């Protein structure tokens, strides 16, 4: 993977992880959680009063600021242009919501197979664990590629 592409992918994963950890898929409770900061743009976005009414039941990945179509009235960008498409199995890339078919664990569970809204605890846990694993994997890749072959 080219270094710039890998770095962009790593940054996108970290943004999505932060969004999830700050409760981005949870219904707004009307106040900043303890982990959030008033100086953090993601926290302010998530918990700003103007977003509270429109944030009822959210869809993992689709209702994230990292989605190409986030906040647009209609789906203007094809999912094939999304950074998440890298993780979608080839046979699932034609689905209506391809990112919901990313295998999140060794069993192959995905948002689609786990079902439920984005704030369902089992979905949240699987997505958080997957994001952390992918970040660790990408952070290790540069070090591994720089080591001489044995």
C-alpha positions in Angstrom: 0.0 0.0 0.0 1.4 3.4 -0.9 2.5 5.4 2.1 0.2 8.4 1.5 -2.8 6.1 0.9 -2.0 4.1 4.1 -1.6 7.3 6.1 -5.0 8.6 4.8 -6.6 5.3 5.7 -5.1 5.3 9.1 -6.3 8.9 9.8 -9.8 8.0 8.6 -9.9 4.9 10.9 -8.7 7.1 13.8 -11.4 9.7 13.1 -14.1 7.0 13.0 -12.7 5.5 16.3 -12.9 8.8 18.0 -16.4 9.4 16.7 -17.5 6.0 18.1 -15.7 6.4 21.4 -17.3 9.8 22.0 -20.8 8.2 21.4 -21.3 9.4 17.9 -23.9 6.6 17.2 -25.7 7.1 20.5 -28.8 9.2 20.8 -27.9 12.7 22.1 -28.5 13.1 25.8 -28.2 16.9 25.8 -24.8 17.3 27.4 -21.2 16.5 26.8 -20.1 13.2 28.1 -17.1 13.2 30.5 -14.6 12.1 27.8 -15.7 14.9 25.4 -14.1 18.3 25.4 -15.6 21.7 24.5 -12.3 22.4 22.6 -12.6 19.3 20.5 -14.3 19.8 17.1 -15.7 16.3 17.0 -17.2 16.6 20.5 -18.7 19.9 19.6 -20.1 18.5 16.4 -21.6 15.5 18.1 -23.2 17.3 20.9 -24.1 20.7 19.4 -27.7 21.6 19.9 -28.4 21.9 16.2 -27.7 18.2 15.7 -29.7 16.9 18.6 -33.1 16.7 17.0 -31.9 14.9 13.9 -29.9 12.3 15.8 -32.4 9.6 16.8 -31.4 6.1 15.6 -28.1 6.2 13.6 -26.6 3.8 11.1 -22.9 2.7 11.7 -20.6 4.2 9.1 -23.4 5.8 7.1 -24.2 8.4 9.8 -20.6 9.3 10.5 -18.8 12.4 9.4 -16.4 10.1 7.6 -19.1 9.1 5.1 -18.9 10.8 1.7 -22.6 11.4 1.8 -22.9 12.5 5.4 -25.3 15.4 5.8 -26.3 15.5 2.1 -30.0 15.4 1.3 -29.4 12.7 -1.3 -26.7 10.2 -1.9 -24.4 12.1 -4.3 -21.3 10.0 -4.1 -21.0 6.3 -4.9 -19.9 4.1 -2.1 -17.1 2.8 -4.4 -15.3 6.2 -3.7 -15.4 5.7 0.1 -12.3 4.8 2.0 -14.2 1.9 3.7 -14.6 0.1 0.4 -11.1 -1.3 0.9 -12.4 -3.5 3.7 -15.6 -4.7 2.0 -15.4 -8.1 0.4 -15.5 -8.0 -3.4 -18.8 -9.9 -3.6 -20.5 -7.4 -1.2 -19.4 -4.2 -2.9 -22.6 -4.0 -5.0 -24.9 -4.0 -1.9 -27.0 -0.9 -1.0 -24.7 -0.2 2.0 -21.4 -2.0 1.3 -19.8 -0.8 4.5 -22.3 -2.8 6.5 -20.8 -6.0 5.1 -17.2 -5.4 6.4 -16.2 -8.5 8.4 -15.6 -7.1 11.9 -14.2 -10.3 13.5 -12.9 -13.8 12.8 -16.5 -15.1 12.6 -17.2 -12.7 9.8 -19.9 -10.8 11.7 -20.8 -7.4 10.1 -23.1 -4.5 10.9 -25.6 -6.2 8.5 -25.5 -9.6 10.2 -25.4 -8.2 13.8 -28.4 -6.1 12.9 -29.9 -3.5 15.1 -29.4 0.3 15.2 -25.9 1.7 15.4 -26.2 2.2 19.1 -26.8 -1.5 19.8 -24.1 -2.6 22.3 -23.1 -5.6 20.3 -22.7 -3.6 17.1 -20.8 -0.8 18.9 -18.4 -3.3 20.6 -17.7 -5.1 17.3 -17.1 -1.9 15.4 -14.8 -0.5 18.1 -12.8 -3.7 18.3 -12.4 -3.8 14.5 -11.3 -0.2 14.3 -8.7 -0.7 17.0 -7.4 -3.8 15.3 -7.2 -2.1 11.9 -5.4 0.9 13.4 -2.8 -1.3 15.1 -2.3 -3.4 11.9 -1.7 -0.3 9.8 0.6 1.3 12.4 2.7 -1.9 12.4 2.9 -2.2 8.6 5.5 0.6 8.0 7.9 -1.0 10.6 7.5 -4.4 9.1 8.1 -3.2 5.6 11.3 -1.4 6.6 12.9 -4.6 8.2 15.3 -6.5 6.0 14.1 -9.8 4.6 15.3 -12.8 6.5 
